Amino acid sequence: DHVLLLAMHHVVSDGWSMGVLFRELGALYAAFARGEPSPLAELPVQYADYAVWQRAWLAGEVLEEQIAYWKERLTGAPPLLEIPLDRPRAAGQSARAGSHRFILPHGVAEGLRALSRAEGTTLFMTVLAGWQALLGRWAAEDDVVVGTPIAGRTQHEVEGLIGFFVNMLALRAELGGDPTWRELLERVRGTALGAYAHQQLPFERLVEELGVERSLAHEPVFQVVFALQRPGGEGRLSLDQVETEPFGAGAGVVKYDLELAVVEVQGALAATLSYREALFEAGTVARLAGHLESVLEAMSGDPARRLSELSLLRGSERAQVLEAWNATAAEFPRKCIHELFAEQAARTPEAVAVVFQDESVTYAELERSSDRLAHSLRRLGVAPETRVGLCVQRSPGMLVGILGILKAGGVYVPLDPAYPGDRLAYMLADSGAAVLLAESALQDVLPSFEGVRVRLDAPWKADSTQSGGPAAPGGSLENRVSLENAAYVIYTSGSTGRPKGVVVTHGNAANLLPHAVRTFGAAPGSRVLQTASLSFDASLLEVFVALLSGATLHVAEREVVLSPERLGGLLREREIDVWVSTPALLESLPEADFPALRTVSTGGERCSAETAARWSRGRRLVNMYGPTETTIYTTAHECAPGVAEAPPIGGPVANARVYVLDAWGEPVPEGVPGELYVGGAGVARGYLGRAELTAERFVPDAFGGEAGGRLYRTGDRARWRAGGELEFLGRVDAQVKIRGFRIEPGEVEAALLEHPGVREAVVVAREAPSGIAGDRRLVGYVVAASGEIISPAALREHLKARLPEHMVPAAFVELERLPLTPSGKLDRKALPEPEFASAEGRYVSPRTPTEEVLAEIWAEVLRLERAGV
């Protein structure tokens, strides 16, 4: 007939103390209800006694030995476990907790117990090994530190005390060397036993001794914890015949990014994965939990297998990333692109094919001129697989040259006359070109050439060639090449400093270019702008989107392309409605209306949110991605009008397949970064004369199901978004480490571009003038929006609100415009050296708000002085 309400404040901080409190309350209630005295024995010691003892014991040699152990174990450990986040990490984020509860099946639980018995580990160690292996796979890291709470009640006398004894232990797992599960368990067992033997050093003292750089954005040493609780945990409060139930817990909070708690329940393992809602979506954590089950099942099922053999994806999740998001099969014309052009010329012979300055050439004229050149080249011995160098200024002649070489059956090798002579000489020699086709005006600037030289001097208008030009044809021009033959060789930058030639076939081009015509909506009457260098494969996209659709190609002079004002004027004057550009070129144009421009495609580098928002208003903006090795572009995404975020690179185009794989070639889950591989009809033949490099970058396709199929390793980092679109994350080899933190410069660039005063941004790592080997600092290069004045202090404060301290550049450089290569991409080598603040030649970061203000003032004084103010 009585109801007892207990208002229990969280005065205890661990489950052990809560269990002690519940037991004592239950015993006291039962005794007092019967009118009996307290049944509890006197405590042998009080918490204060324990505190005095611990301080006296943990001193001298004992303390030194504890500190030495932990320093040896944790020195060099990564300060931050960089598992993929759904939202960026920043200082002051909410600690509000979300939780995902799941049950590991009875069979998995029994397998883990059996494995533990066989390997001499505890269930805690076994589950911990699987958890650390999973975190390492998600973070693409071989060095993983996980925290775990330990009761800290190492003396029998304190078992009945209510008080805080818990300490946090940092357990470091080394996953390198591709161990078997059995070997990993042995490593984890040794780590855990060593930690237990040195558990007395308070975690706060450990952080102090390690000299860990503190951050308001994450916990020091580890950001993920694991605990295996005893069955029943802290239990329920039992008050004789009075029933009790918990209530009023309220919204939970977490101290760490992820907290995994596992408890044995009736033979199964019940788990709760708590997470910081400011960083993770519920769906991401649910996938993580599912992958943990896959890991533990694989580990218990065959402990002799290696970690590299682990596949996180099963069933529908695996089918989704491998098949559903790669369902791109489509028909394409089984004809070479010059054949498709001839068919278009027959349909629209009098339509204008190309305009350059005040000159225009019809489809019929371009067809006849290229036929004449093809006949001439054939008489010189040009046949399938014969490489022909083409060096010509921007003009209709470059189209005659491309088509004439292809019709003759030869392989087009573009040579940009703006390139240095030694680079052109290398490309001619490396390609093994048998014929060099060039304008007379360029003969003197071209390097020496032992093959046949042919002059190309405006033969496209006349019925007979000019003196020194190609001879008149004799007879019909039949096609002599197949889709398997090479169509062109484009040279790209090489890691050795020497460019490498990519061999692209007619079949590669025939698959993509008709698809591109449909994507861009080009048709008779369309006006397509040509701005890319012929040595950049985007030029072929511009040329054939126009020539295969009956549109008119407007060729821009080189001087126009290099002047944003003149380029903008040309867009308006010619009423261009289709344009293929790089983001850097788009960003360089002044704000203006281009009413006729209806389709813009961009690619070659990352497209910022500001660029996407500006160029998607009132027109279609297609963001493309694709290396030269996969034929111009492989994925595409059409941006929503006025999009407010940096666009993804989209999904694969017709007959292309894309895979995001880990270091062992296994597909990674949605949201997890990996290296991007490309397969399908666009994969090029390989590198000319580089069999070893071709074998390294063009690898067997384990997923496509085609005999002899290959995948191209792009070296780019990406991850799947929900819905099957890819997010570009930067280069695998562009990641840098600053003070032990792994940093992707692209993430810092994206945060800089969120500043309303920044139009363009690039972040690179530079050697600091400290004289210390390996002392690198981030440098941010920014181009201000029109009329904006940005101080480094404002940029720094902007970034501090969005990024951890270690990701904020040490210096900023403001530029009028970013330097570009001839192909319109960012020229990183041309970025100027920053001027770090210095003191006696050594850079010292500002350590206080006052020092920071003084540094900014001095930097502004130097800037004004350089400007002559």
LINPE-V916726 format. One record per backbone hydrogen bond with DSSP energy under -1.0 kcal/mol. NH is the residue of the N-H (numbers start at 0). CO is the residue of the C=O. Records with the same first field share a line. If there is no record, write none. Layout:
NH = CO / CO
This chain:
10 = 8
17 = 13
18 = 14
19 = 15
20 = 16
21 = 17
22 = 18
23 = 19
24 = 20
25 = 21
26 = 22
27 = 23
28 = 24
29 = 25
30 = 26
31 = 27
32 = 28
33 = 29
34 = 31
35 = 30
49 = 45
50 = 46
51 = 47
52 = 48
53 = 49
54 = 50
55 = 51
56 = 52
57 = 53
58 = 56
61 = 58
63 = 59
64 = 60
65 = 61
66 = 62
67 = 63
68 = 64
69 = 65
70 = 66
71 = 67
72 = 68
73 = 69
74 = 70
76 = 73
82 = 80
85 = 278
86 = 278
96 = 251
97 = 274
99 = 272
101 = 270
103 = 268
108 = 104
109 = 105
110 = 106
111 = 107
112 = 108
113 = 109
114 = 110
115 = 111
116 = 112
117 = 113
118 = 114
120 = 115
125 = 121
126 = 122
127 = 123
128 = 124
129 = 125
130 = 126
131 = 127
132 = 128
133 = 129
134 = 130
135 = 131
136 = 132
137 = 133
138 = 134
140 = 135
143 = 172
145 = 170
146 = 223
147 = 168
149 = 166
153 = 151
157 = 154
158 = 155
160 = 157
166 = 149
168 = 147
170 = 145
172 = 143
174 = 141
180 = 304
181 = 302
183 = 179
184 = 180
185 = 181
186 = 182
187 = 183
188 = 184
189 = 185
190 = 186
191 = 187
192 = 188
193 = 189
194 = 190
195 = 191
196 = 192
197 = 194
198 = 195
205 = 201
206 = 202
207 = 203
208 = 204
209 = 205
211 = 206
221 = 219
224 = 257
225 = 146
226 = 259
228 = 261
232 = 229
234 = 231
241 = 238
253 = 94
256 = 222
257 = 222
258 = 273
259 = 224
260 = 271
261 = 226
262 = 269
264 = 267
267 = 264
268 = 103
269 = 262
270 = 101
271 = 260
272 = 99
273 = 258
274 = 97
275 = 256
276 = 95
278 = 275
279 = 275
284 = 280
285 = 281
286 = 282
287 = 283
288 = 284
289 = 285
290 = 286
291 = 287
292 = 288
293 = 289
294 = 290
295 = 291
296 = 292
297 = 293
298 = 294
299 = 295
300 = 296
301 = 297
304 = 301
306 = 178
308 = 305
309 = 306
316 = 313
318 = 314
319 = 315
320 = 316
321 = 317
322 = 318
323 = 318
324 = 319
325 = 322
326 = 323
327 = 325
334 = 332
339 = 335
340 = 336
341 = 337
342 = 338
343 = 339
344 = 340
345 = 341
346 = 342
347 = 343
352 = 360
353 = 360
354 = 552
355 = 358
358 = 355
360 = 353
362 = 350
363 = 348
365 = 361
366 = 362
367 = 363
368 = 364
369 = 365
370 = 366
371 = 367
372 = 368
373 = 369
374 = 370
375 = 371
376 = 372
377 = 373
378 = 374
380 = 377
381 = 376
385 = 382
387 = 410
388 = 434
389 = 412
390 = 436
397 = 394
399 = 395
400 = 396
401 = 397
402 = 398
403 = 399
404 = 400
405 = 401
406 = 402
407 = 403
409 = 404
410 = 385
411 = 486
412 = 387
414 = 389
418 = 415
423 = 419
424 = 420
425 = 421
426 = 422
427 = 423
428 = 424
429 = 425
430 = 426
432 = 427
433 = 386
434 = 386
435 = 451
436 = 388
437 = 453
438 = 390
441 = 438
442 = 439
445 = 441
451 = 433
453 = 435
455 = 437
468 = 465
484 = 481
486 = 503
487 = 503
488 = 411
489 = 501
491 = 499
496 = 493
499 = 491
501 = 489
502 = 685
503 = 487
505 = 484
506 = 482
508 = 504
509 = 505
510 = 506
511 = 507
512 = 508
515 = 511
516 = 512
517 = 513
518 = 514
519 = 515
521 = 516
525 = 522
527 = 551
528 = 577
529 = 553
535 = 532
538 = 535
540 = 536
541 = 537
542 = 538
543 = 539
544 = 540
545 = 541
546 = 542
547 = 543
548 = 545
550 = 545
551 = 525
552 = 352
553 = 527
554 = 354
555 = 529
560 = 556
561 = 557
562 = 559
566 = 562
567 = 563
568 = 564
569 = 565
570 = 566
571 = 567
572 = 568
573 = 569
575 = 570
576 = 526
577 = 526
578 = 598
580 = 600
585 = 581
586 = 582
587 = 583
596 = 593
597 = 576
598 = 576
599 = 619
600 = 578
601 = 621
602 = 580
611 = 607
612 = 608
613 = 609
614 = 610
615 = 611
619 = 597
621 = 599
622 = 636
623 = 601
624 = 634
629 = 626
630 = 627
632 = 630
633 = 624
634 = 624
635 = 650
636 = 622
638 = 620
642 = 639
648 = 725
650 = 635
652 = 633
654 = 327
655 = 652
656 = 678
658 = 676
660 = 674
661 = 665
664 = 661
667 = 659
670 = 719
671 = 668
673 = 717
674 = 660
675 = 715
676 = 658
677 = 711
678 = 656
680 = 654
682 = 679
683 = 628
684 = 502
687 = 500
689 = 686
693 = 689
694 = 690
695 = 691
696 = 692
697 = 693
698 = 710
700 = 708
708 = 705
710 = 698
711 = 677
712 = 696
713 = 675
716 = 729
717 = 673
718 = 726
720 = 724
723 = 720
725 = 649
726 = 718
728 = 716
731 = 714
733 = 730
735 = 742
737 = 740
740 = 737
742 = 735
746 = 743
748 = 744
749 = 745
750 = 746
751 = 747
752 = 748
754 = 751
757 = 754
758 = 782
759 = 782
761 = 780
763 = 778
765 = 776
767 = 774
769 = 767
774 = 771
775 = 773
776 = 765
778 = 763
779 = 810
780 = 761
781 = 812
782 = 759
784 = 756
787 = 784
794 = 790
795 = 791
796 = 792
797 = 793
798 = 794
799 = 795
800 = 796
801 = 798
802 = 798
806 = 803
807 = 804
809 = 777
810 = 777
812 = 779
814 = 781
820 = 824
823 = 820
826 = 818
827 = 825
829 = 826
830 = 827
838 = 841
841 = 838
851 = 847
852 = 848
853 = 849
854 = 850
855 = 851
856 = 852
857 = 853
858 = 854
859 = 855
860 = 856
861 = 857
862 = 858
863 = 859
864 = 860
865 = 861
866 = 862
867 = 864
868 = 863
